[in-house]
Amino acid sequence: MTTEHLWCGRNVLVVDGSTVSMTDTVENQKAYPQPKSQKAGCGFPIAKIGVIFSLVTGAAVALVIDVMNTHDIKLARQLYQFLKPLDILIGDRAFCAYADIVAIQKLDCDVVFRKHQSRPTSMRKGKIVGDCDKIVTWNKPKVCPKGLSLDEFEALPQTITVREIYYYIVIPGFRTGRVSLITTLLEPTTYSTLEIVRLYGQRWDVELDLRHLKTTLGMDVLRCKTPSMIRKEIYVYLLAYNLLRSLMWSSGTTHGTPPLRLSVQGTRHHLNNFIPQLLAASSTEVEQIYHTLLKVIAHKVVPERPGRSEPRVRKRRPKAYPLMTKSRHEFREQLQTA
């Protein structure tokens, strides 16, 4: 990665949370219980994952696993250790908390978060530095938030200075009308309003990265039967995903194609087709086959579709099977006594 791939000379990371389902076993249920709203024997264990992705390469940088009812921000606090000085972290409104902004700044990093809905937006206060752009002072919360110890809460500064930007989305099909951002990038001459808005617009890439992990590669439903193997299975998926991203990066930089415009699914198919040749090749032939693979991957470019809007519906109907409303053991007893 060179400076031309960076945003204003800085590395940008994106954080988000998601869930994964797994095989219904006693061990998995004990470690990652199913939702309480589901009856015993009718649900599956679910784990919550928090992931940091690179905005430049799309690769997964770090991942943590916890039970389903863990808040995204609690997972993120376990991921801050993987940040490096001068990194910029992007996240949605779930991560925009006073204590977390302070913690990230202590690591010599900056944030671009969407402002939490509990904080009102008023352009009457603060120093105006541009259109819909101002520098404001946030006061320390009066009550210790959940997830912080009393010592950690007392160590927080009384105030912090942040930059608040708000703008409107007028693209047909987009559900959000007004967006308010909070960032610690305070220099308007170095980081313009428009550049920050465009940067946050790329936050959606993390949703696509999670979709590639869970849907394209199949991590949505895990198959292992014990918690230790579940964790190993997740990390195997990460290794496979990062291998594909590495191939896409090498292919794009070698053949002059933006790596993020290449197809993850296409790269996966090409790699699967080339694996038998790579295994059968001699040491002198491997490099030639590898370069051929990169050339083939570079031709699978995803077209640009700015402002794309698609309905969140499914065309294919599910099979007309009744849902399980009691445990399989109870169903068997009912059939035997019928």
N, C-alpha and C positions, 0 to 999 in steps of 0.2 A: 504494500500500500504506500503510495507516494502522496505528497502534499496536494497534488491536483485532485485527488479523490476525497479530500477532507472538506468540511464545511467551515469556511473562514479560518482555515488552518487548524481545525480541531476535529477530533473524532467524536462521532455522535452514536449513541446507543439508545435503544428503545426497550421499555419494560412493559410487561403485561402478564396477566394471569389467565389460567384456563383450568379445565378439569379433564380427567381421563377415567374411564371405566375399566373394570377388570373382572376376572373370573370370580364367581361367587363361591368362595371357600371360607371355612371358619377362621383361618389365619388372616386372610385378606379382610374379612369383615371386622376382625378385632383391631387391625391396624388402621384401616380406612373404612369406617362404618358407612353404610348406605344412608340416604336421607331419612330422617325420622318420619317424614310424611308417608313413606312407603311401608307396607306391611312386611313382617318378617317372612322371608322366603320368596318375596315378590320383586325384590330389587337387587341391585348389584353394588359392590363396594366402589366408592368413588374417591379419588385422590385429587387434591388441588396442587397445581404446579405454577411456579413463578419463573419466568424466563426473561433473560436479557439477550436481545439480538443486536448485531451490528447493522446500522443503517446503511453502511457503505457496501458490505459484502453480503448481508443477509444471513450470515452464519450465527449460530447460537453461541453465546459467550459464556453463559452460566445458567444453571437451573437448580431449583430447590423443590422439594416435595413435602406436602403436609396433608392433613385431613381436610375434608371438603369444606367445612365451615370456617376455615382460616381466611381472614380478610387479605385482599391483595397487598395491602400496605405492610402487613406483617411478613409476608413472603419477601417483599422488596427489601425490607431491612436486613434480611439474611444475604441479599445479593449485593449490597453496597460495597462489601469487601473486595469485589471484583472490579470496581471502578479504578481507573488510573488518573493521575493528575491531568487537568485540562479536558477531561471527558465532559461531554454534554449528555444529560439523560432526559429523554422525552417520555412522558406518561400522560394518561388521561386523568380525569378529576379524582379518581380513587387514590392517587398518590400525592395529591396536593395538600400536604399537611405542614404546619409550622415546624414541628420537630424534625421532619424529614428533610425539609429544605436546609435547616441548620446543619444536620448531619452530613448532607452531601457537600455543602460549602466547606465544611471542615476538612474534607478530602481534596480540596482545591479543585472541585468540579462545579459545574453549573447545571441548572435545570430549565426545562421548558415544559410546564404542566398546564393542563386545562384547569381553570379555577373551580374549586368545589362549589356546588350549588348553595351551600349554607352561608357562603360569604357574599354579601350584596356588592354590586358594582355601582360606584358613584364617581363621576368625572369631576365633581366639585372639589375633591380633596386630592392633594398630591401635586407634584411638579410636572406640568405638561411638557413633553419632549417631542410631541408629534401628534398627528391626527389620530384620535382614539388611542393615545399612547401616553402614559404618565409614570412617574416614579412615586411610589407610595411607601408609607411606613406601616408595618404590621406590628401590633402589640402581642405580647405573649398571652396565650390562653389563660383564663382565670382558674380553670379546673384542669387537673391532670388528665390527659387523654388516656383511653384504654390502650394497653400495650406498652406504656412507659412506666418505669418505676418512679417513685417519689424523688430519688436522688437524680435520676436523669431529667426529670421535669424541672427541678430546682436549678440544675446546671444550664438550662436554656437561657439565652440572652433575653432581656426585657423587650427588645424590639429588633426587627430586621428590616432591611430596605430591599424592596422588590420592584420589578417593573410590571405594570399591568397593561395589557393590550386587549382591546375587544374589536370584533369585526363581525360582519354579517355574511352568511352564505346564501346566495340567491340562485344557485344552480338547481334547476327543476329536478325533483326526485330525491334531493338530500333532505333528511328529516330535521336537521338542526338549522335554526334561523340565525341565532346569535351565539358567538363563541367568545369566551373571555379567557385569556392566557395569563399565566404568572411565570415570570422568568427572572433569573438572577443575572442575566446579561444586561447590564445597566448602561453600557456605552452605546447611545443611539447612532453615533458616527461609525462605529465599528460593526454593530449589529443593527441594521435598519429594521423598521417595523415590518416592511414587506418581506424581508428575508426571513424573519422569525415566523411570520404567518405561513410562508411557504414551507419552512422547515417543519412546523407542526403538522402541516397537511400531509407530510410523509409518514406521520405516525401510523396511518392505516396499514403501512407495510407490515407491521407486527402481526396484524390480523391475518394477512396472507401467509406470513411465515408459519404461524400456528396452524393454519389450514393445511399447508404443505406437510407439516409434521403429523397432524392427526388424520387428515383425509387422504392425501396423496400417498404417504408412506404407511398409513394404517395404525398410528399410535393411539387412535381414539379409544379402541377397545384392546386392552392388554390381555395376554393369554396365560401368563405364569400364575402359579397357585400359592405362592408364599410372598410375603412383603419384600424379603431380601431379593428374590428373583424379579419381582415387579420393578424394583429400583434399577436392577441391572438391565432389564429389558428396556426401560426408558432411556438409559444412557447408551445402549446399543443403537436405538433409533436416532439419538443425537449424533453419534459417530457417523451413521449412514447419511444423515441429513447434511452434516458438515463436509463429508466427502463429496457429495453432489455440489455443494456450494463452492468447494475448492476447485472442482473441475470446471464449473461455470466461470469462476474468476480467472483461471488460467486460460480458458478458451477465449473469453471476452478480451482480456488484455493482450493476448497473442494475436488475435485476428481483428482487433479494432472494433469490437462490438460491446456496448454497455453490458456488463455481466448480469445486472438485475433485469435486463430485458430478455434474457435467455429463459427457456422453459425448464422448470424443475422436473416435471414429468417426462419431457423429451430427453433431458440429460439422463434420467434414470433408465429409460428404455434403451438409449444408445449404450450406456455402460453395461447393461445386462447382455446386450448383443455382442459386445466386444470382450467380455470376460473369458469365454472359451478360447478366443484367439490369443489373449494375453497369457493364459495359463499354458497353452501349447507352444508359445513362441520361445525362441532362444533368447539369451541375454542381449544379443545384438539386434534382434528384431523387435524387442519390447518397446524401445524408444520410438521407432518408426510407427508402430501401431498406436502408441500413445498420442503422438502428434496427429495421426489420422483421426483418432477419436476426438481430439480438441477441435479439429477442423469441421467434423460432422456436427458437433454440438453447437458451434457458432452459427450454423445455418438455421437453427431452430429458434428464431426470434419471435417473441410475443409482440403483436402490434400495439402501438400506443392507442389508448382509449381514454383520453382525459374526460373527467366529468361523467364517467359511465354510471348509469343508474339502472339497476335490475330489481324487479320485485322479489321479495323474500318469500317465495312460494315454490312448491315442488310440483312438477307436472306428473311424474310417475306415481300412481296410486299404490298404497301398501296392500299386501294380501289381506283378505277379509278373515283374519283369525281373531277370536276373542282374546282380550287381555287377561293375564293371570291376576286373579284377585285374592287368591289364597295360596298357601305353600303347595308344592308338588305332592308332598306326603298327604296332605288333606284331600287333594284331588284324587289320588289313588284310592284312599279309603272310601271316598264317595262313589267311585266307579265300582269298587268291589262289593259294596253294600247295596248298589242300585238294583 
